[in-house]
Amino acid sequence: MKSEELHQELRQRILNLSGVTERQNAGIHEDAFFIGRTMFMHVHGRGHCDIRLPKSDQERVLAEGKARPHRWAPQTGYVTLTVDDEADLDPAMDLIRMSHHHFAGKQSILRTEHQ
């Protein structure tokens, strides 16, 4: 799969997650993905993914070598991984789903509390 096709496949998989919206060129991020008003991940260039996780998941993922610490904002739970080829899609989506599950759950809790 070519780089552009790989990038489009990754974007489509992310957008297929429940409640996800995309804002292109959101600040320094080429593709930023949101649940409600919360950005839970973004992509720089072709395949450089920064994914925000709860601190406990971040620590476990880093200890297991599934991602690298985020260069600028590790204290906020971000981890970094690169999708270079098709074999990287499923492991990346595992972490993206983990983040999505966490932040989608927080959105559901907020909606329930305000009803």
C-alpha positions, 0 to 999 in steps of 0.5 A, spaced: 500 500 500 502 506 498 503 512 503 497 516 501 493 510 501 495 507 507 494 514 510 487 514 507 486 507 510 488 510 517 483 516 517 477 512 515 478 507 520 479 512 525 473 516 522 469 509 523 469 510 530 463 512 534 462 519 535 469 521 531 470 528 527 476 530 524 478 537 523 484 538 518 489 543 519 487 544 527 493 548 529 500 544 528 496 538 526 494 536 519 489 531 521 486 532 528 480 527 531 475 529 536 470 526 540 466 532 542 470 538 543 476 533 546 482 532 541 484 524 542 489 524 537 492 527 531 496 525 525 503 529 523 505 528 516 503 521 513 503 516 519 506 520 525 500 518 530 500 522 537 495 518 541 492 521 548 491 516 553 489 515 561 496 516 565 495 508 567 494 506 560 500 510 557 505 507 562 503 500 560 503 502 553 510 505 554 513 499 558 510 494 553 514 498 547 508 499 543 509 506 543 514 512 544 513 517 549 511 524 546 516 529 544 512 535 547 507 533 551 508 526 555 505 529 561 498 530 558 498 522 556 500 522 549 504 517 546 507 517 539 507 511 534 508 511 526 504 507 521 509 506 516 506 500 512 500 495 513 502 491 518 502 497 523 495 499 522 492 494 527 497 495 533 496 503 531 488 502 531 489 498 538 491 504 541 487 509 538 481 505 540 483 505 547 484 512 547 477 513 543 474 508 549 476 512 554 474 519 551 468 517 549 466 514 556 468 521 559 463 524 554 457 519 556 458 521 563 458 528 562 452 527 558 448 523 563 450 528 569 447 534 565 440 530 563 
